[in-house]
């Protein structure tokens, strides 16, 4: 089963340059239907306004961290099933376990490459 | 009749004498009473000697402690902690922030160039386009450095801020009266449990690899 390359994807990171890097890597992987948010609150707003097929989020953001965003998504009946990938520099096991407990679909530690991004997206979408 | 030298001792002597008078009165018993008083006085004398030696020892230790504190205060003042907070730390923070800003600018330039090359690549034959896109992808991947470097520098800045807080506390304790007059820096609140997960990039050799993370999901 192949992945729908037109899938609406929301990427969330407070570093605009990082958003640009992820968007460009997604384009290399032929995902072009990409929206951006620079913080958890605006990401949640966008998720409630448009149907997304995937969220890719950083963890270390303020005031709403990526973990807070994940928990908010998972506790919203309309959003709870959206695949959610954490892309972060937080690499301790307790971080991964906390994200897993909160319902993360997959976890990518920075620095990462395009192939890892592709593999984790495929796994998160169950393809 | 021997007499005590302190109010407490005189009080005890009078009490013993009154009690003896109440109970007895003969000359031989008076002599016994004097002997008892002598013994009591000798005991008090011994106690006074012991207390004096102990007091002297304690005083000597207190003097020694005062000397150590005074010397520490002088050494701290010689290190000029006020300069550290007013000059050196702000300078360090400024330089680090400038590095972050410069990295942002440089990375933006690299991304601009890569995006231009992507557009040019669309005009190339397929094989050459693929090779170009591979190279551009490697550049995008390498640009991860910008985010990680920024986070590491942010950690350093936070550490410097903590050091500044500790030095402020030292100045308040040992430094000039004006510094002591400033309110003491508030104790850092205990971080919330989830804030303890905000550590940023790990040092080489620490942290968990992508393969180890993937194993947690299997």
Interface residues (C-beta under 8 A of the other chain):
Chain A: X15 X17 X18 X20 X21 X24 X25 X27 X28 X59 X60 X65 X67 X68 X89 X90 X91 X92 X93 X94 X95 X96 X97 X98 X100 X106 X107 X108 X109 X110 X111 X112 X113 X114 X116 X123
Chain B: X104 X107 X108 X111 X114 X115 X118 X133 X136 X137 X140 X141 X143 X144 X145 X146 X147 X148 X150 X151 X194 X197 X198 X199 X200 X201 X202 X207 X208 X209 X210 X212 X213 X216 X217
